[in-house]
Amino acid sequence: MLPAEFPLYFCGLPFTARQVGKKLRWLLAGQEIREVIRGVYVDIRVPDSLELRAKAVALLVPADGVACGRTAAWVHGIATTALGTEQRMDVRWTRNPTDVIELFGLRLSSPTATTVELAMELPRPFALSAVDSMLRSGIDKAAVRTASEAYARRPGFYQARQILSYADRRAASPGESWLRLRLIDAGFGQPDLQVRVQGKRRDYVLDLGYPEPLDDGRRLGLEYDSDRWHSGSRQEARDEQRRTELAELGWHIISVRRPDLWGAYPALELAVGGYLCRQPRLPRRW
């Protein structure tokens, strides 16, 4: 590792592999530089920022090009886990943009246009999580739906209209977006998001829920428990206590983990259908 007082490579600006030649592997092995985007690197001590992302993308986009799609979303600050499974980002650009802004010298699709592009281009679950993330960052949903009309004749427009009808800024994580889409695709309808449950000593907020009373008089809630926040023994004990307290308040709680969402067996749909007394629509669409 470099000492703190060692000068920053390229003055802390992003650079391409061509600029360092054969030294690239040596610098990466020594953890002196890191990859910002596929083919562009920066000194390991330079923190991530929108300006760094914009300048890195600008090295790969032609002078007459406009960054778009996933690339534009990444520059706008949307988390990569909302965009897809691929962690390394390839640069997307076009010479036929719909709505363009400039950020730190980079020409890219506006946040509104980028939201439409994501809804059109990404696989459905990632399209929804990305659009939810864009809405959560402050993008107006009505403006996005209006802007989508400019893409009416392009591939993916039908998917975009569907995804925009499902999108909701209240989704707090990609996992919650994916879970919501599974429920919608199964024919259970849109669940409520961030459902508040008033308890005797404290209030609870459920990720998703169907608050209408079921045949047994109870209600159904679902929570996406990510591995990051719900995998330790103390966290699991806390979650179990929480579910017990919610059961005392008249709620059935289904805890959903990542394998439950992406596995092949429709156990989630069958469990929810059992509580709602409805036959799920199968097979799954993703």
C-alpha positions in Angstrom: 0.0 0.0 0.0 1.1 3.6 -0.6 2.1 5.8 2.3 -0.3 8.6 2.9 2.1 11.3 1.8 2.9 9.6 -1.6 1.6 11.7 -4.5 -1.7 10.6 -6.1 -1.3 8.8 -9.4 -2.3 11.2 -12.2 -3.1 13.8 -9.6 -6.1 11.8 -8.5 -7.8 11.9 -11.9 -9.2 8.8 -13.6 -7.0 7.3 -16.4 -7.2 4.4 -18.9 -5.1 1.3 -19.0 -3.3 2.6 -22.1 -1.8 5.5 -20.0 0.1 3.1 -17.7 0.7 0.2 -20.2 2.5 -2.8 -18.7 2.5 -1.2 -15.2 -1.3 -1.9 -14.8 -1.1 -5.4 -13.4 1.6 -4.3 -11.0 -0.3 -1.3 -9.7 -3.5 -3.4 -9.3 -1.6 -6.2 -7.5 -0.1 -3.7 -5.2 -3.5 -2.2 -4.4 -2.3 1.2 -5.5 -5.1 1.8 -8.0 -8.7 0.5 -8.4 -11.0 0.2 -11.3 -13.8 2.8 -11.4 -15.5 1.5 -14.5 -14.5 -1.1 -17.0 -11.1 0.0 -18.4 -10.8 3.2 -16.3 -8.8 3.4 -13.1 -8.0 5.8 -10.3 -5.6 6.1 -7.3 -6.9 3.9 -4.5 -7.1 6.9 -2.1 -9.5 8.9 -4.2 -13.1 8.4 -2.8 -16.0 7.6 -5.0 -18.1 10.6 -6.1 -20.4 11.6 -8.9 -17.6 13.9 -10.3 -15.2 10.9 -10.4 -17.8 8.8 -12.1 -18.5 11.5 -14.7 -14.9 12.0 -15.5 -14.2 8.3 -15.8 -17.1 7.9 -18.2 -16.0 10.9 -20.2 -12.7 9.1 -21.1 -14.7 6.4 -22.9 -17.5 8.4 -24.6 -16.8 10.0 -28.0 -17.0 13.8 -28.1 -20.3 13.7 -30.0 -21.7 10.9 -27.8 -24.1 11.0 -24.8 -23.9 8.6 -21.9 -27.2 6.8 -21.4 -29.0 3.8 -19.8 -27.1 2.1 -16.9 -24.1 4.3 -17.4 -26.1 7.5 -16.9 -27.9 6.0 -13.9 -24.5 5.1 -12.3 -23.3 8.6 -12.9 -26.5 10.0 -11.3 -25.7 7.9 -8.2 -28.0 4.9 -8.4 -26.6 1.8 -6.6 -25.3 -0.9 -9.0 -27.2 -3.6 -7.1 -30.4 -2.0 -8.2 -29.3 -2.2 -11.9 -28.4 -5.8 -12.4 -26.1 -8.7 -11.4 -23.1 -7.4 -13.4 -20.8 -5.6 -11.0 -18.4 -4.2 -13.6 -20.0 -1.5 -15.6 -19.6 -1.2 -19.4 -20.1 2.3 -20.9 -23.4 2.9 -22.7 -23.7 5.9 -25.0 -25.7 7.1 -27.9 -25.6 9.7 -30.7 -29.5 10.0 -30.7 -30.4 11.1 -27.2 -33.9 12.2 -26.1 -33.1 14.6 -23.3 -29.5 15.7 -22.4 -27.9 17.4 -19.4 -24.2 18.1 -18.6 -22.6 17.0 -15.4 -18.9 17.7 -14.6 -18.3 18.1 -18.3 -20.0 14.9 -19.3 -23.1 14.9 -21.6 -25.6 12.3 -20.4 -29.3 11.5 -20.4 -31.3 13.5 -17.9 -32.5 11.7 -14.8 -36.0 11.5 -16.2 -34.9 10.1 -19.6 -32.5 7.7 -17.8 -35.4 6.3 -15.8 -37.3 5.6 -18.9 -34.3 3.9 -20.5 -33.8 1.7 -17.5 -37.4 0.6 -17.5 -37.1 -0.3 -21.2 -33.7 -2.0 -21.2 -33.1 -3.9 -18.0 -34.5 -7.4 -17.2 -37.9 -6.8 -15.4 -36.9 -7.3 -11.8 -33.8 -5.0 -12.2 -35.9 -2.5 -14.2 -38.3 -2.2 -11.3 -35.6 -1.9 -8.6 -33.7 0.7 -10.7 -36.8 2.8 -11.4 -37.8 2.6 -7.7 -34.3 3.9 -6.8 -34.6 6.7 -9.3 -38.0 7.7 -7.9 -36.6 7.5 -4.4 -33.8 9.9 -5.4 -36.4 12.5 -6.2 -37.5 11.9 -9.8 -41.1 12.7 -10.4 -43.1 9.7 -11.6 -45.6 11.7 -13.6 -42.8 13.4 -15.4 -41.2 10.0 -16.2 -44.5 8.7 -17.6 -44.9 11.7 -19.8 -41.3 11.5 -21.0 -41.8 7.8 -21.9 -44.1 8.7 -24.7 -41.1 9.9 -26.7 -39.9 6.3 -26.7 -43.2 4.8 -28.0 -41.8 3.1 -31.1 -38.6 1.8 -29.5 -38.0 -1.8 -28.3 -39.0 -2.3 -24.6 -41.6 0.4 -24.6 -44.4 -2.0 -23.5 -42.2 -3.2 -20.6 -41.4 0.3 -19.6 -45.1 1.2 -19.4 -45.7 -1.8 -17.2 -42.8 -1.1 -14.9 -43.7 2.5 -14.5 -47.2 1.5 -13.5 -45.7 -0.7 -10.7 -42.9 1.7 -9.6 -43.0 3.2 -6.1 -40.6 5.5 -4.4 -41.4 3.9 -1.0 -39.4 0.7 -1.8 -36.4 0.9 0.5 -34.2 -1.6 -1.2 -33.8 -3.6 -4.5 -34.9 -6.7 -2.6 -38.2 -5.1 -1.7 -38.7 -4.2 -5.3 -38.0 -7.7 -6.5 -40.3 -9.2 -3.9 -43.1 -6.8 -4.9 -42.8 -7.9 -8.5 -43.0 -11.6 -7.6 -46.3 -10.9 -5.8 -47.7 -8.8 -8.7 -46.7 -11.4 -11.2 -48.4 -14.1 -9.2 -51.7 -12.3 -9.5 -51.9 -11.1 -5.9 -52.1 -7.4 -6.8 -50.0 -4.5 -5.6 -49.2 -4.9 -1.8 -49.0 -1.9 0.4 -45.5 -0.6 1.1 -44.0 0.5 4.5 -47.0 -0.7 6.4 -47.2 0.8 9.9 -48.4 -1.5 12.7 -49.2 0.1 16.1 -48.1 -1.9 19.0 -48.6 -1.5 22.8 -45.0 -0.5 23.5 -43.7 0.4 20.0 -44.7 0.8 16.4 -43.5 -1.5 13.6 -43.0 -0.8 9.8 -43.4 -3.8 7.5 -41.7 -3.8 4.1 -44.9 -5.1 2.3 -48.3 -6.1 3.4 -51.9 -6.9 2.6 -53.7 -5.1 5.5 -57.2 -6.4 4.7 -58.2 -9.0 7.3 -57.9 -12.6 6.1 -60.4 -15.4 6.7 -58.9 -16.0 10.1 -59.1 -12.3 11.0 -55.4 -11.7 10.9 -53.4 -9.8 8.3 -50.4 -10.7 6.1 -47.1 -8.9 6.1 -43.9 -9.7 4.2 -40.3 -8.6 4.9 -37.2 -8.9 2.8 -34.3 -9.9 5.1 -31.0 -9.3 3.4 -28.0 -11.3 4.2 -26.1 -8.1 5.2 -28.5 -7.1 8.0 -30.2 -10.4 9.0 -27.6 -13.2 8.9 -25.9 -13.0 12.4 -27.3 -15.0 15.4 -28.1 -11.8 17.3 -29.9 -10.4 14.3 -31.9 -13.6 13.7 -32.9 -13.7 17.4 -34.1 -10.1 17.2 -36.0 -10.9 14.0 -37.7 -13.9 15.6 -38.7 -11.7 18.6 -40.1 -9.1 16.2 -42.2 -11.7 14.4 -43.5 -13.0 17.7 -44.6 -9.6 18.8 -46.3 -8.9 15.4 -48.1 -12.3 15.7 -49.5 -11.1 19.0 -50.8 -8.0 17.1 -52.7 -10.1 14.6 -50.2 -10.4 11.8 -48.9 -13.4 9.8 -45.3 -12.5 8.8 -43.5 -14.2 5.9 -39.7 -13.6 6.1 -38.1 -13.7 2.6 -34.4 -14.2 1.9 -32.5 -13.8 -1.4 -32.6 -17.6 -2.3 -36.4 -17.4 -1.8 -36.6 -14.7 -4.4 -34.3 -16.2 -7.0 -34.8 -19.9 -6.5 -36.7 -22.0 -9.1 -39.4 -23.4 -6.7 -42.5 -21.2 -6.2 -42.6 -21.7 -2.5 -43.1 -17.9 -1.9 -46.2 -17.8 -4.2 -47.7 -20.9 -2.7 -47.2 -19.6 0.8 -48.8 -16.2 0.1 -51.6 -17.9 -1.9 -52.3 -20.1 1.1 -52.8 -17.1 3.4 -54.8 -15.1 0.8 -56.8 -18.2 -0.2 -55.9 -17.5 -3.9 -54.3 -19.8 -6.4 -51.0 -18.1 -7.6 -50.5 -17.5 -11.3 -47.7 -19.9 -12.3 -45.2 -20.6 -13.7 -43.1 -17.6 -12.7 -42.1 -15.1 -15.2 -38.6 -14.7 -13.9 
